[in-house]
Amino acid sequence: MRKTLPFTKKQIVEIIKNFETPFHIYDEKAIVENAIKLNKAFSWNKGFREYFAVKALPNPYILEIMKRQGFGADCSSYAELILAQKVGLKGEDIMFTSNDAAAKEYIKAKDLGAIINLDDISHIEFLKEHAGIPDIICFRYNPGKLRKGNAIIGKPEEAKYGLTRDQLFKAYKIMKQKGVKRFGLHTMIASNELNPQYFVDTANMLFDLILEINKTLGITFEFINIGGGIGIPYREDQKPVDLSLLSRKIERIYKEKIVKNNLHPLKLFMENGRMITGPYGYLVTTVLHKKDTYKNYVGLDASMANLMRPGMYGAYHHITVMGKSKKDKTKIYDVTGSLCENNDKFAIDRRLPKVDIGDILVIHDTGAHGHAMGFNYNGKLRSAELLLKPNGKAVLIRRAETVDDYFKTIDFRTLGRQI
Ligand SMILES: *Cc1c(COP(=O)(O)O)cnc(C)c1O
């Protein structure tokens, strides 16, 4: 899909006058339109709900947009639970997908009335001891060798997540004996997957499984959660997942398996992060230096601390040089940041128009797992986040860190004394 921008060069230059680069900017209009599209695609399922994976873009102003579209929040830590609470999400608006969770996280989730999604059979006793058994419970299934995974999560049988098939039957039986009356089933086995059939197969697998568990244990399920993981076209030659096609295929199997077996209504949940906000975020940066040695380098004021994906996964992010025509892609550059790590590169051997010092470069698709994965290594301060409103105005939704923020966790007063 061809990469476009929601702002012109003139507009971004104006914005930069008020907010120093680097920053991430998110396009509210596009996020809302995309959310509406997802809800519409799955409207055949009366209980359909997207629980936005908070970790992808943990900003309350973004969560508020999600909330207005009827989305819930998928949280996996104490801080994420509080974030959901702060925007007024409550009870079953929140799903707590734990893995290796601490007692205080379960307690918070239980207090909020969130749907707790357990990652292991041994966590039943842990939950009981620390927070008590809730009325509704969900388990995360790991199909092991029955399914192929993909690059980011890896093969299911080697992934740390979820219960085996046998454990799953035991776990629901235990919960039934403990008096739980409401049940859900969850899985999440791929990330950034662009093949819609993958999610159709996942839904199909969960439909089969709840049928079997229903027959064996007499449990009726309220929902299945097919996880997140819908991919986005980071590259121009990739296509987004066709949501209405995906939905229609799942609907067909739903009719065959769920309606025919009298297990209707069954709510369908998803917990996408990337496809909800990923394509609608942009890292805006300025060129500080150019350097020609064995290769040609462009040095930005942003670094891997603002966007870790290229350095961490070798991920591709499209780059636009503002004000320069795509037709003039005559140069090949490594586009780098300033960390003392050689993998601090946004792009390697990237064909771009001739870049000059002071040019504004926009790195695309940073709306998910972008700012969220930021860090302070090398004394880098985390950047601001802006929201581009539908009227073209940019508002600050998180300020940039200052040096004072960076030192906030250290008490300098005892420095120079024996401690
Ligand atoms: C990361 C994660 C998601 C979101 O994944 P995306 O690839 O951003 O859609 C959803 N659920 C769980 C449990 C996750 O760990």
The ligand as an SDF file (V2000), in Angstrom:
LIG
                    3D

 15 15  0  0  0  0  0  0  0  0999 V2000
    1.2190   -7.9930   22.2940 C   0  0  0  0  0  0  0  0  0  0  0  0
   -0.0760   -8.6410   22.5480 C   0  0  0  0  0  0  0  0  0  0  0  0
   -1.2140   -8.2610   21.8220 C   0  0  0  0  0  0  0  0  0  0  0  0
   -1.1720   -7.2580   20.7060 C   0  0  0  0  0  0  0  0  0  0  0  0
   -0.3950   -7.6870   19.6500 O   0  0  0  0  0  0  0  0  0  0  0  0
   -0.3960   -6.8610   18.2900 P   0  0  0  0  0  0  0  0  0  0  0  0
    0.5990   -7.5810   17.4560 O   0  0  0  0  0  0  0  0  0  0  0  0
    0.0180   -5.4910   18.6420 O   0  0  0  0  0  0  0  0  0  0  0  0
   -1.7860   -6.9160   17.7520 O   0  0  0  0  0  0  0  0  0  0  0  0
   -2.4010   -8.8410   22.1440 C   0  0  0  0  0  0  0  0  0  0  0  0
   -2.4980   -9.7530   23.1320 N   0  0  0  0  0  0  0  0  0  0  0  0
   -1.4330  -10.1560   23.8410 C   0  0  0  0  0  0  0  0  0  0  0  0
   -1.6230  -11.1490   24.9080 C   0  0  0  0  0  0  0  0  0  0  0  0
   -0.1960   -9.6080   23.5820 C   0  0  0  0  0  0  0  0  0  0  0  0
    0.8610  -10.0140   24.2860 O   0  0  0  0  0  0  0  0  0  0  0  0
  1  2  1  0
  2  3  1  0
  2 14  2  0
  3  4  1  0
  3 10  2  0
  4  5  1  0
  5  6  1  0
  6  7  2  0
  6  8  1  0
  6  9  1  0
 10 11  1  0
 11 12  2  0
 12 13  1  0
 12 14  1  0
 14 15  1  0
M  END
$$$$
